[in-house]
Amino acid sequence: MECSSCNVKVIFDLLDGVECDWGSHAIIQCQNYEELFSIDSQCPAFSSVIALLKLNPDLLNSAEKSNYLSKSHPC
């Protein structure tokens, strides 16, 4: 997958149980840039997986994108 931070194809590391003020998240981390992306819901503490959709349009289908956005934390 291509990273929106470093603009190259990278393998992301999966990290489960990363805490924020609202609970625990599953996140992915770019191995090159070390940017953290929340993959279970939008959270102001991490970058959004929606940013990755611009470079990887097939990453989420419409239902997955809607589900992700519906579980977002308040900004």
Protein Blocks (a to p, Z undefined) as FASTA:
>chain_A
ZZfklopacdddddehiacfkbccdddddfklopacdfkbccfkbccfklmmmmmmmlpc
fklmmmmmmmpccZZ
